[in-house]
Every structure is written in structure tokens, then in C-alpha cells.
Amino acid sequence: MRKGTEGFVLIDVLPKVEFDRDHIPGARNVPIDTFDFAKAVADKSAGSKTRKVVLYGRGVNCDVAARGIRMLATACFTNVSEYEGGIAAWNESKRARLAASTQRP
């Protein structure tokens, strides 16, 4: 998605303390328990409910991104998806890229 031309906003729905510890570069933090979660996400999306929004949480066993998607759908957001695997998948892919780059001659 980052290499494509489609604009999107990446939202980390984990608590701020977890976001501060580790997050995907370029992500914005809107914890799932934020008062008026949908409005906070809209604010991060320049007020748009049609701009592509991608949510993520901790990993495959974490349901906060899916909960956030349901909340945004209820608030009439039309283009929301989940980065499956969350921060765990991101970090795993980052480790794999680093390992591959250090094995090159």
C-alpha cells in the first residue's frame, strides 16, 4: 500500500503506552477506548469518512482492530480495513528484511 498511489491513514488502536514503545512508522495513535473513537479517527483522516483507513493492533490474537472497524462502519466510514497480523507481523517482516540484507555478499 505504501508503494502505491492510493492515499491512506494508518491507525494504531493500541493504548498510547504501547504505541510509544513500538509502532509502524507513519502510524497515528487512536486507542480503541478513546472517547468518540470515530470522531478521533475522522480527525486523523482530515475529516473524511471516505478516505482509506487501515487499523492495526498487536497481532493475530488481538481483536481491537476488528472492533475498531465495526465502530467505524457504524459511524458510516466507507473504506476501512485491517493490517492483518498487526505490529507483530510488521516486526517479523522487518526482522526478515534485515536478515536478508545482512546475508547479501
C-alpha positions as CSV (number, residue, x, y, z in Angstrom):
1,M,0.0,0.0,0.0
2,R,2.8,2.4,0.8
3,K,4.4,1.9,-2.6
4,G,1.1,2.5,-4.4
5,T,-0.6,5.8,-5.3
6,E,-3.6,5.3,-3.1
7,G,-3.5,7.5,0.0
8,F,-4.5,6.1,3.3
9,V,-4.1,6.8,7.0
10,L,-2.7,4.1,9.2
11,I,-4.1,3.9,12.7
12,D,-2.6,2.1,15.7
13,V,-5.6,1.3,18.0
14,L,-3.5,0.2,21.0
15,P,-3.0,2.2,24.2
16,K,-0.6,5.1,24.0
17,V,2.0,3.5,26.2
18,E,2.2,0.6,23.7
19,F,2.3,3.0,20.7
20,D,5.1,4.9,22.4
21,R,7.0,1.7,22.9
22,D,6.7,0.4,19.3
23,H,4.6,1.3,16.2
24,I,4.7,1.1,12.5
25,P,6.4,4.2,11.1
26,G,3.9,6.8,9.9
27,A,1.1,5.4,12.1
28,R,-1.1,7.6,14.1
29,N,-2.4,6.5,17.5
30,V,-6.1,6.5,18.3
31,P,-6.6,4.0,21.2
32,I,-9.7,1.9,20.8
33,D,-11.1,3.2,24.1
34,T,-10.8,6.9,23.0
35,F,-13.9,8.8,23.8
36,D,-15.7,9.2,20.4
37,F,-13.3,6.9,18.6
38,A,-14.9,7.5,15.2
39,K,-14.5,11.3,15.5
40,A,-10.9,10.9,16.6
41,V,-10.2,8.7,13.5
42,A,-12.0,11.2,11.3
43,D,-9.8,14.0,12.7
44,K,-6.7,12.0,11.7
45,S,-8.2,11.4,8.3
46,A,-8.6,15.1,7.5
47,G,-12.3,14.9,8.5
48,S,-13.1,12.3,5.8
49,K,-15.2,9.2,6.2
50,T,-14.3,8.0,2.7
51,R,-10.5,8.2,2.9
52,K,-8.9,4.7,3.2
53,V,-8.2,3.9,6.9
54,V,-6.1,0.9,7.9
55,L,-6.3,-0.1,11.6
56,Y,-3.9,-2.5,13.4
57,G,-3.4,-4.0,16.8
58,R,-1.0,-6.3,18.5
59,G,-1.3,-9.4,16.3
60,V,-3.4,-12.2,15.1
61,N,-4.9,-12.9,18.5
62,C,-5.8,-9.3,19.1
63,D,-9.3,-8.2,18.2
64,V,-9.0,-4.4,18.8
65,A,-8.6,-3.6,15.1
66,A,-11.7,-5.7,14.2
67,R,-13.6,-3.9,17.0
68,G,-12.5,-0.5,15.6
69,I,-13.6,-1.5,12.1
70,R,-17.1,-2.3,13.4
71,M,-17.2,1.0,15.3
72,L,-16.2,3.0,12.2
73,A,-18.7,1.1,10.0
74,T,-21.4,2.1,12.4
75,A,-20.2,5.7,12.1
76,C,-20.6,5.5,8.3
77,F,-16.9,5.2,7.3
78,T,-16.8,3.5,3.9
79,N,-13.2,2.4,3.3
80,V,-11.8,0.7,6.4
81,S,-9.6,-2.4,6.6
82,E,-7.2,-4.1,9.0
83,Y,-3.5,-4.7,8.7
84,E,-3.6,-8.4,9.5
85,G,-1.1,-9.6,12.0
86,G,-0.7,-6.1,13.4
87,I,2.6,-4.8,14.9
88,A,3.8,-8.4,15.4
89,A,3.6,-9.1,11.7
90,W,5.3,-5.8,10.9
91,N,8.2,-6.5,13.2
92,E,8.5,-10.0,11.8
93,S,8.7,-8.7,8.3
94,K,11.2,-6.1,9.5
95,R,13.4,-8.8,11.0
96,A,13.2,-10.8,7.8
97,R,14.2,-7.8,5.7
98,L,17.2,-7.1,8.0
99,A,18.3,-10.7,7.9
100,A,18.1,-10.8,4.1
101,S,20.1,-7.6,3.8
102,T,22.9,-8.9,6.1
103,Q,23.2,-12.1,4.1
104,R,24.0,-10.3,0.8
105,P,27.6,-10.5,-0.3
